[in-house]
Amino acid sequence: MGLIKEPKGVDLSTKSEPWTEEELIDFRKLISEIKMKNTKRRKIDMQSNTKAK
């Protein structure tokens, strides 16, 4: 594997800043909402699959 040359004006660095407490709270809230939505969707899919059999 070789080095990749960066195009002019593009920074491909992977250094990131730590999240603030507010950002962490928002992120955790978003993830929990997504998990709830997916759980409901799976539950509905499971019910429709059992009825179809």
PDB file of N, CA, C and O in Angstrom:
ATOM      1  N   MET A   1       0.851  -1.169   0.000  1.00  0.00           N
ATOM      2  CA  MET A   1       0.000   0.000   0.000  1.00  0.00           C
ATOM      3  C   MET A   1       0.900   1.236   0.000  1.00  0.00           C
ATOM      4  O   MET A   1       1.862   1.317   0.763  1.00  0.00           O
ATOM      5  N   GLY A   2       0.578   2.176  -0.849  1.00  0.00           N
ATOM      6  CA  GLY A   2       1.405   3.363  -0.987  1.00  0.00           C
ATOM      7  C   GLY A   2       0.755   4.598  -0.402  1.00  0.00           C
ATOM      8  O   GLY A   2      -0.377   4.564   0.079  1.00  0.00           O
ATOM      9  N   LEU A   3       1.490   5.675  -0.455  1.00  0.00           N
ATOM     10  CA  LEU A   3       0.970   6.945   0.027  1.00  0.00           C
ATOM     11  C   LEU A   3       0.059   7.568  -1.025  1.00  0.00           C
ATOM     12  O   LEU A   3       0.256   7.381  -2.225  1.00  0.00           O
ATOM     13  N   ILE A   4      -0.929   8.302  -0.559  1.00  0.00           N
ATOM     14  CA  ILE A   4      -1.840   9.005  -1.458  1.00  0.00           C
ATOM     15  C   ILE A   4      -1.478  10.480  -1.430  1.00  0.00           C
ATOM     16  O   ILE A   4      -1.376  11.084  -0.362  1.00  0.00           O
ATOM     17  N   LYS A   5      -1.285  11.052  -2.602  1.00  0.00           N
ATOM     18  CA  LYS A   5      -0.951  12.474  -2.699  1.00  0.00           C
ATOM     19  C   LYS A   5      -2.246  13.279  -2.647  1.00  0.00           C
ATOM     20  O   LYS A   5      -3.179  13.028  -3.411  1.00  0.00           O
ATOM     21  N   GLU A   6      -2.290  14.246  -1.740  1.00  0.00           N
ATOM     22  CA  GLU A   6      -3.477  15.096  -1.605  1.00  0.00           C
ATOM     23  C   GLU A   6      -3.557  16.093  -2.749  1.00  0.00           C
ATOM     24  O   GLU A   6      -2.556  16.704  -3.126  1.00  0.00           O
ATOM     25  N   PRO A   7      -4.765  16.254  -3.303  1.00  0.00           N
ATOM     26  CA  PRO A   7      -4.933  17.313  -4.306  1.00  0.00           C
ATOM     27  C   PRO A   7      -4.743  18.684  -3.649  1.00  0.00           C
ATOM     28  O   PRO A   7      -4.910  18.818  -2.436  1.00  0.00           O
ATOM     29  N   LYS A   8      -4.402  19.677  -4.426  1.00  0.00           N
ATOM     30  CA  LYS A   8      -4.224  21.021  -3.884  1.00  0.00           C
ATOM     31  C   LYS A   8      -5.545  21.524  -3.321  1.00  0.00           C
ATOM     32  O   LYS A   8      -6.589  21.377  -3.956  1.00  0.00           O
ATOM     33  N   GLY A   9      -5.504  22.114  -2.138  1.00  0.00           N
ATOM     34  CA  GLY A   9      -6.691  22.688  -1.514  1.00  0.00           C
ATOM     35  C   GLY A   9      -7.568  21.680  -0.789  1.00  0.00           C
ATOM     36  O   GLY A   9      -8.630  22.046  -0.286  1.00  0.00           O
ATOM     37  N   VAL A  10      -7.148  20.411  -0.721  1.00  0.00           N
ATOM     38  CA  VAL A  10      -7.927  19.378  -0.026  1.00  0.00           C
ATOM     39  C   VAL A  10      -7.091  18.842   1.122  1.00  0.00           C
ATOM     40  O   VAL A  10      -5.927  18.485   0.943  1.00  0.00           O
ATOM     41  N   ASP A  11      -7.700  18.788   2.317  1.00  0.00           N
ATOM     42  CA  ASP A  11      -7.009  18.268   3.488  1.00  0.00           C
ATOM     43  C   ASP A  11      -7.647  16.941   3.883  1.00  0.00           C
ATOM     44  O   ASP A  11      -8.817  16.908   4.264  1.00  0.00           O
ATOM     45  N   LEU A  12      -6.896  15.857   3.797  1.00  0.00           N
ATOM     46  CA  LEU A  12      -7.417  14.532   4.108  1.00  0.00           C
ATOM     47  C   LEU A  12      -7.013  14.060   5.507  1.00  0.00           C
ATOM     48  O   LEU A  12      -6.970  12.857   5.763  1.00  0.00           O
ATOM     49  N   SER A  13      -6.723  14.979   6.396  1.00  0.00           N
ATOM     50  CA  SER A  13      -6.297  14.592   7.737  1.00  0.00           C
ATOM     51  C   SER A  13      -7.458  13.942   8.481  1.00  0.00           C
ATOM     52  O   SER A  13      -8.622  14.252   8.226  1.00  0.00           O
ATOM     53  N   THR A  14      -7.134  13.040   9.400  1.00  0.00           N
ATOM     54  CA  THR A  14      -8.165  12.311  10.144  1.00  0.00           C
ATOM     55  C   THR A  14      -8.255  12.774  11.592  1.00  0.00           C
ATOM     56  O   THR A  14      -8.919  12.134  12.407  1.00  0.00           O
ATOM     57  N   LYS A  15      -7.596  13.873  11.917  1.00  0.00           N
ATOM     58  CA  LYS A  15      -7.632  14.388  13.275  1.00  0.00           C
ATOM     59  C   LYS A  15      -9.008  14.980  13.541  1.00  0.00           C
ATOM     60  O   LYS A  15      -9.521  15.758  12.736  1.00  0.00           O
ATOM     61  N   SER A  16      -9.602  14.615  14.661  1.00  0.00           N
ATOM     62  CA  SER A  16     -10.926  15.145  14.982  1.00  0.00           C
ATOM     63  C   SER A  16     -10.927  15.748  16.381  1.00  0.00           C
ATOM     64  O   SER A  16     -10.094  15.411  17.223  1.00  0.00           O
ATOM     65  N   GLU A  17     -11.865  16.631  16.605  1.00  0.00           N
ATOM     66  CA  GLU A  17     -11.990  17.258  17.914  1.00  0.00           C
ATOM     67  C   GLU A  17     -12.961  16.454  18.767  1.00  0.00           C
ATOM     68  O   GLU A  17     -13.902  15.867  18.233  1.00  0.00           O
ATOM     69  N   PRO A  18     -12.752  16.414  20.097  1.00  0.00           N
ATOM     70  CA  PRO A  18     -13.693  15.707  20.954  1.00  0.00           C
ATOM     71  C   PRO A  18     -15.066  16.390  20.953  1.00  0.00           C
ATOM     72  O   PRO A  18     -15.170  17.604  20.776  1.00  0.00           O
ATOM     73  N   TRP A  19     -16.102  15.597  21.150  1.00  0.00           N
ATOM     74  CA  TRP A  19     -17.464  16.123  21.164  1.00  0.00           C
ATOM     75  C   TRP A  19     -17.746  16.825  22.479  1.00  0.00           C
ATOM     76  O   TRP A  19     -17.220  16.446  23.526  1.00  0.00           O
ATOM     77  N   THR A  20     -18.580  17.852  22.415  1.00  0.00           N
ATOM     78  CA  THR A  20     -19.007  18.527  23.640  1.00  0.00           C
ATOM     79  C   THR A  20     -20.116  17.701  24.281  1.00  0.00           C
ATOM     80  O   THR A  20     -20.677  16.807  23.646  1.00  0.00           O
ATOM     81  N   GLU A  21     -20.427  17.997  25.526  1.00  0.00           N
ATOM     82  CA  GLU A  21     -21.490  17.271  26.231  1.00  0.00           C
ATOM     83  C   GLU A  21     -22.831  17.438  25.513  1.00  0.00           C
ATOM     84  O   GLU A  21     -23.617  16.495  25.425  1.00  0.00           O
ATOM     85  N   GLU A  22     -23.082  18.635  25.005  1.00  0.00           N
ATOM     86  CA  GLU A  22     -24.340  18.896  24.290  1.00  0.00           C
ATOM     87  C   GLU A  22     -24.439  18.053  23.017  1.00  0.00           C
ATOM     88  O   GLU A  22     -25.498  17.505  22.711  1.00  0.00           O
ATOM     89  N   GLU A  23     -23.324  17.951  22.275  1.00  0.00           N
ATOM     90  CA  GLU A  23     -23.310  17.131  21.068  1.00  0.00           C
ATOM     91  C   GLU A  23     -23.507  15.659  21.403  1.00  0.00           C
ATOM     92  O   GLU A  23     -24.206  14.948  20.681  1.00  0.00           O
ATOM     93  N   LEU A  24     -22.904  15.199  22.480  1.00  0.00           N
ATOM     94  CA  LEU A  24     -23.069  13.807  22.907  1.00  0.00           C
ATOM     95  C   LEU A  24     -24.520  13.520  23.272  1.00  0.00           C
ATOM     96  O   LEU A  24     -25.053  12.471  22.911  1.00  0.00           O
ATOM     97  N   ILE A  25     -25.159  14.436  23.980  1.00  0.00           N
ATOM     98  CA  ILE A  25     -26.564  14.257  24.365  1.00  0.00           C
ATOM     99  C   ILE A  25     -27.436  14.182  23.124  1.00  0.00           C
ATOM    100  O   ILE A  25     -28.309  13.320  23.032  1.00  0.00           O
ATOM    101  N   ASP A  26     -27.207  15.086  22.157  1.00  0.00           N
ATOM    102  CA  ASP A  26     -27.973  15.074  20.913  1.00  0.00           C
ATOM    103  C   ASP A  26     -27.750  13.779  20.138  1.00  0.00           C
ATOM    104  O   ASP A  26     -28.700  13.200  19.612  1.00  0.00           O
ATOM    105  N   PHE A  27     -26.506  13.325  20.067  1.00  0.00           N
ATOM    106  CA  PHE A  27     -26.178  12.100  19.341  1.00  0.00           C
ATOM    107  C   PHE A  27     -26.851  10.893  19.979  1.00  0.00           C
ATOM    108  O   PHE A  27     -27.427  10.061  19.278  1.00  0.00           O
ATOM    109  N   ARG A  28     -26.784  10.793  21.294  1.00  0.00           N
ATOM    110  CA  ARG A  28     -27.398   9.659  21.994  1.00  0.00           C
ATOM    111  C   ARG A  28     -28.916   9.660  21.816  1.00  0.00           C
ATOM    112  O   ARG A  28     -29.528   8.601  21.674  1.00  0.00           O
ATOM    113  N   LYS A  29     -29.517  10.846  21.822  1.00  0.00           N
ATOM    114  CA  LYS A  29     -30.958  10.957  21.612  1.00  0.00           C
ATOM    115  C   LYS A  29     -31.316  10.486  20.198  1.00  0.00           C
ATOM    116  O   LYS A  29     -32.271   9.730  20.019  1.00  0.00           O
ATOM    117  N   LEU A  30     -30.558  10.927  19.206  1.00  0.00           N
ATOM    118  CA  LEU A  30     -30.799  10.542  17.824  1.00  0.00           C
ATOM    119  C   LEU A  30     -30.675   9.027  17.646  1.00  0.00           C
ATOM    120  O   LEU A  30     -31.524   8.405  17.007  1.00  0.00           O
ATOM    121  N   ILE A  31     -29.630   8.440  18.203  1.00  0.00           N
ATOM    122  CA  ILE A  31     -29.417   6.996  18.082  1.00  0.00           C
ATOM    123  C   ILE A  31     -30.544   6.225  18.754  1.00  0.00           C
ATOM    124  O   ILE A  31     -31.012   5.226  18.208  1.00  0.00           O
ATOM    125  N   SER A  32     -30.989   6.665  19.918  1.00  0.00           N
ATOM    126  CA  SER A  32     -32.079   5.956  20.592  1.00  0.00           C
ATOM    127  C   SER A  32     -33.375   6.046  19.796  1.00  0.00           C
ATOM    128  O   SER A  32     -34.135   5.079  19.757  1.00  0.00           O
ATOM    129  N   GLU A  33     -33.648   7.193  19.156  1.00  0.00           N
ATOM    130  CA  GLU A  33     -34.833   7.331  18.309  1.00  0.00           C
ATOM    131  C   GLU A  33     -34.755   6.398  17.105  1.00  0.00           C
ATOM    132  O   GLU A  33     -35.752   5.779  16.733  1.00  0.00           O
ATOM    133  N   ILE A  34     -33.585   6.296  16.501  1.00  0.00           N
ATOM    134  CA  ILE A  34     -33.406   5.404  15.356  1.00  0.00           C
ATOM    135  C   ILE A  34     -33.608   3.957  15.777  1.00  0.00           C
ATOM    136  O   ILE A  34     -34.258   3.191  15.065  1.00  0.00           O
ATOM    137  N   LYS A  35     -33.057   3.571  16.930  1.00  0.00           N
ATOM    138  CA  LYS A  35     -33.221   2.207  17.422  1.00  0.00           C
ATOM    139  C   LYS A  35     -34.685   1.895  17.707  1.00  0.00           C
ATOM    140  O   LYS A  35     -35.153   0.797  17.405  1.00  0.00           O
ATOM    141  N   MET A  36     -35.411   2.848  18.284  1.00  0.00           N
ATOM    142  CA  MET A  36     -36.836   2.638  18.569  1.00  0.00           C
ATOM    143  C   MET A  36     -37.603   2.439  17.262  1.00  0.00           C
ATOM    144  O   MET A  36     -38.440   1.542  17.158  1.00  0.00           O
ATOM    145  N   LYS A  37     -37.315   3.279  16.268  1.00  0.00           N
ATOM    146  CA  LYS A  37     -38.004   3.187  14.979  1.00  0.00           C
ATOM    147  C   LYS A  37     -37.725   1.838  14.322  1.00  0.00           C
ATOM    148  O   LYS A  37     -38.634   1.207  13.783  1.00  0.00           O
ATOM    149  N   ASN A  38     -36.458   1.392  14.366  1.00  0.00           N
ATOM    150  CA  ASN A  38     -36.095   0.113  13.768  1.00  0.00           C
ATOM    151  C   ASN A  38     -36.749  -1.052  14.508  1.00  0.00           C
ATOM    152  O   ASN A  38     -37.161  -2.029  13.882  1.00  0.00           O
ATOM    153  N   THR A  39     -36.846  -0.958  15.821  1.00  0.00           N
ATOM    154  CA  THR A  39     -37.485  -2.005  16.612  1.00  0.00           C
ATOM    155  C   THR A  39     -38.957  -2.116  16.247  1.00  0.00           C
ATOM    156  O   THR A  39     -39.476  -3.220  16.081  1.00  0.00           O
ATOM    157  N   LYS A  40     -39.633  -0.979  16.122  1.00  0.00           N
ATOM    158  CA  LYS A  40     -41.044  -0.987  15.737  1.00  0.00           C
ATOM    159  C   LYS A  40     -41.217  -1.581  14.343  1.00  0.00           C
ATOM    160  O   LYS A  40     -42.136  -2.366  14.110  1.00  0.00           O
ATOM    161  N   ARG A  41     -40.336  -1.208  13.418  1.00  0.00           N
ATOM    162  CA  ARG A  41     -40.416  -1.706  12.055  1.00  0.00           C
ATOM    163  C   ARG A  41     -40.224  -3.220  12.026  1.00  0.00           C
ATOM    164  O   ARG A  41     -40.960  -3.923  11.333  1.00  0.00           O
ATOM    165  N   ARG A  42     -39.241  -3.729  12.771  1.00  0.00           N
ATOM    166  CA  ARG A  42     -39.001  -5.176  12.811  1.00  0.00           C
ATOM    167  C   ARG A  42     -40.195  -5.909  13.406  1.00  0.00           C
ATOM    168  O   ARG A  42     -40.570  -6.986  12.941  1.00  0.00           O
ATOM    169  N   LYS A  43     -40.787  -5.318  14.436  1.00  0.00           N
ATOM    170  CA  LYS A  43     -41.934  -5.935  15.081  1.00  0.00           C
ATOM    171  C   LYS A  43     -43.104  -6.052  14.098  1.00  0.00           C
ATOM    172  O   LYS A  43     -43.774  -7.083  14.045  1.00  0.00           O
ATOM    173  N   ILE A  44     -43.345  -4.998  13.328  1.00  0.00           N
ATOM    174  CA  ILE A  44     -44.418  -5.005  12.331  1.00  0.00           C
ATOM    175  C   ILE A  44     -44.108  -6.028  11.239  1.00  0.00           C
ATOM    176  O   ILE A  44     -44.999  -6.759  10.807  1.00  0.00           O
ATOM    177  N   ASP A  45     -42.853  -6.085  10.791  1.00  0.00           N
ATOM    178  CA  ASP A  45     -42.456  -7.048   9.767  1.00  0.00           C
ATOM    179  C   ASP A  45     -42.633  -8.479  10.262  1.00  0.00           C
ATOM    180  O   ASP A  45     -43.086  -9.345   9.514  1.00  0.00           O
ATOM    181  N   MET A  46     -42.282  -8.726  11.504  1.00  0.00           N
ATOM    182  CA  MET A  46     -42.419 -10.071  12.076  1.00  0.00           C
ATOM    183  C   MET A  46     -43.889 -10.469  12.127  1.00  0.00           C
ATOM    184  O   MET A  46     -44.235 -11.611  11.826  1.00  0.00           O
ATOM    185  N   GLN A  47     -44.755  -9.531  12.508  1.00  0.00           N
ATOM    186  CA  GLN A  47     -46.177  -9.821  12.594  1.00  0.00           C
ATOM    187  C   GLN A  47     -46.753 -10.100  11.212  1.00  0.00           C
ATOM    188  O   GLN A  47     -47.553 -11.022  11.057  1.00  0.00           O
ATOM    189  N   SER A  48     -46.370  -9.338  10.223  1.00  0.00           N
ATOM    190  CA  SER A  48     -46.896  -9.544   8.868  1.00  0.00           C
ATOM    191  C   SER A  48     -46.373 -10.857   8.277  1.00  0.00           C
ATOM    192  O   SER A  48     -47.079 -11.515   7.512  1.00  0.00           O
ATOM    193  N   ASN A  49     -45.147 -11.239   8.624  1.00  0.00           N
ATOM    194  CA  ASN A  49     -44.595 -12.494   8.132  1.00  0.00           C
ATOM    195  C   ASN A  49     -45.311 -13.698   8.746  1.00  0.00           C
ATOM    196  O   ASN A  49     -45.524 -14.698   8.062  1.00  0.00           O
ATOM    197  N   THR A  50     -45.676 -13.620   9.995  1.00  0.00           N
ATOM    198  CA  THR A  50     -46.355 -14.747  10.638  1.00  0.00           C
ATOM    199  C   THR A  50     -47.771 -14.881  10.117  1.00  0.00           C
ATOM    200  O   THR A  50     -48.285 -15.995  10.025  1.00  0.00           O
ATOM    201  N   LYS A  51     -48.419 -13.768   9.772  1.00  0.00           N
ATOM    202  CA  LYS A  51     -49.782 -13.800   9.239  1.00  0.00           C
ATOM    203  C   LYS A  51     -49.793 -14.360   7.816  1.00  0.00           C
ATOM    204  O   LYS A  51     -50.760 -15.003   7.408  1.00  0.00           O
ATOM    205  N   ALA A  52     -48.721 -14.116   7.064  1.00  0.00           N
ATOM    206  CA  ALA A  52     -48.654 -14.551   5.684  1.00  0.00           C
ATOM    207  C   ALA A  52     -48.499 -16.061   5.567  1.00  0.00           C
ATOM    208  O   ALA A  52     -48.846 -16.633   4.533  1.00  0.00           O
ATOM    209  N   LYS A  53     -47.993 -16.711   6.592  1.00  0.00           N
ATOM    210  CA  LYS A  53     -47.763 -18.159   6.531  1.00  0.00           C
ATOM    211  C   LYS A  53     -48.990 -18.942   6.700  1.00  0.00           C
ATOM    212  O   LYS A  53     -48.946 -20.172   6.672  1.00  0.00           O
TER     213      LYS A  53
END
